[in-house]
Amino acid sequence: MDAERLGGLPIFASLDARERETLATVLQERNMQPGQTIFSQGDKAFSCFIILAGAVEVQGNADEEGARRRHLANLEAGSLFGEVALLDGGRRSA
């Protein structure tokens, strides 16, 4: 991960250059394809994600009547997601 790129993200704006360098050593960049599932509701959490470019659609599982997956949110570049289950040790909520 490029530490300079991290400085352009609002979530890391308060970090100094040395802190961004340290953070960059533990982050992994992944390229996802359109429509690719990043994780599913109920999965065990091992990481959280920061959108560097593009967007992510968050969906919930289908309801009991078998309806289509529920649209919950659209996340854009700079957004952090997947951190709740990582922090609380629970399962993915969406």
ABEGO torsion letter per residue (X at the ends): XBAAAAAABAAAAABBAAAAAAAAAABBBBBBBBGBBABBBGBBBABBBBBABEBBBBBBBBBAAGBBBBBABBBBBGBBBGAAAAAAGBBBAX
